[in-house]
Amino acid sequence: MAWLYVLLAAVVEIFWVIGLRYSDTTLEWIGTVVAIIISFYAIIKACEKLPAGTVYAVFTGSGAAAIVIIDFVMFHAEFTMMKVLFIAIIITGVIGIKMTTGEKETAEGGE
């Protein structure tokens, strides 16, 4: 379940990062702040079962890679093979961290 929280946080991160750049109205800013709160709540929940460093590395790495890809596709950012290579390295690192980290048992017996 903790990995689902990390995934949720990374997906919601995409929305608030885009919101930070493109929000113009009060309602858009409120949506951005709500997305930040949801994202950080999910990170906190994930840290209850996973090491904080792992959660942060996977959260930032996967979110950053997704945002760069969205920049290419939706916002027509400059596309270069070097950027693709570095995104691939980030994704490889995220997968490696995920594969080598398991959930830890809680004091209550592994909720």
N, C-alpha and C positions, 0 to 999 in steps of 0.2 A: 504494500500500500504506500510505503514511503516513496518509492520510485514514481508512483502516479502523482504524488504531490510535487515532485521535482519536474515532471513533465508538464503538469498544470502551470506551475510557476514560469517555466520557460515559454509556454504558449502565450500566457497572459503578458509576459514581458514584451513580446513582439508588439502587442497593442499599445502598451504604455510608452514604449520607446518611440513608436510612430506618433503617438499622441503628443509627446513632448515636442516633437518637431512641427507638427501640423495643426495643433489645436489653436483655434481662433476665438471661439465663443466660450462663454461661461459653462455651458452644458458640456462642451467637448473637454474642457479642463476638469470638470467634475468627473467625467468618465475616465479620464487619464488618472486622476488621483485614486478613484475606486479600483482601477486595474492595478495600480501600484500596491494598494493595500491587500488585494487578493493575492497578488504575486508573493509579497513578503509573508503573508500568513501561510501560504503553501510551503515556502522555504522553512519557516519556523516549525511547521508540522513535520516536514521531512527530516529536520535535524533531531527530532525526538528519537528516530530509529537509525539514522545514518550519520556518519562523521560530518561535521560542519564543513570541513575543507572539501570533501567529496561533493557534497550538495552544492556548494558555491561554484566549484569548478565545472560541474556538469551543467548547472543552471546558466552560468555566464557563457560557457562555450557553446552550448546548443542554441541559446538565445541569440548570441552574436552571429553564429553561422546562419541561422534562419533569417535574421534581419538583413544580412548582406545579400542573401539569395532573393529576398523580397525586394530589396533595393534594385537588383538587376532586373527583375521581372516587372515590377509595378511602377518603379520610379525612374527607370532607365538610367541607372548609375553606370559608370564606365565598367565594362566587362573586359577583364584580362585573364590570361591563363595563369599568371602568377597569383591573382586573387583566388582563382579556383583551387590552385594547389594549396594555398594557405588555409582555405576553408576545409579542404579535405584533411589536412593535418589536424585542424581543430576537431573535426568530427571523429577522426581516428582516436584522438586523445580522449574524447568524451566516451566513446565506446569502450576503450581500454579501461578507463576508470570505472565505468559501470560494471564491466565484467569481473573486475577484481575486488569489488566492494559488495559485501552482503549486509543485510539488515541485522542490527544487534537486538538482542532480547531486552525488553524493558524489565524493570524491577517487579512489575506486577505479574510476570510470567509470560510475556510475549503477546500483548494485545495486538 
